[in-house]
């Protein structure tokens, strides 16, 4: 099984980003644009794992308890490593330090199961495309320039999700295996 841990994106934010993706796809269809239904904020990519390990992973994720819910704001578009040689296009995430702390906590919780810890610092972002060729068409660059500071919305979350990724010829298909609350929301208190 191919797994990762992520935060879900609510439908209003997802639709704002889907609108952008339709515009960007018209400007350049060559990048592999993310299906709006698959948008998520990855906290930890686990990779291939034996199905028998899932209950242990769930047990570890169930113990994660940061103190407060997280509010994330989605703003602007950028590239890794940069706009001159893009490999990935992303939407930026403005978040409190608690998001990076949550990613580090997930990392530590999964390490005892032989899941390699992340070596790079956590950079909050939402991947929207992957580039086969490290180049930007002028039309795409122009559309991205228009929305480099655009706000796509915000939301507050208090749960993480263990998600299975099945690779298909039509693209990745995601299934949430289980959700884990990490904080109480106002309605629960």
Buried (B, 14 or more C-beta within 10 A) or exposed (E): BBBBBBBBBEEEBBEBBBEBBEBBBEBBEEBEBBBBEBBBBBBBBBEEBEEEBBEEBEEBBEEBEBEEBBBBBBBBBBBBEEBEEBBBBBBBBBBEEBBBBBBBBBBEBBEEEEBEEBEEEBEBBBBBBBBEEEBBBEEBBEBBEEBEEBEBBBBEBBBBBBBBBEEEEEEEEBEEBBEBBBBEEEEEE
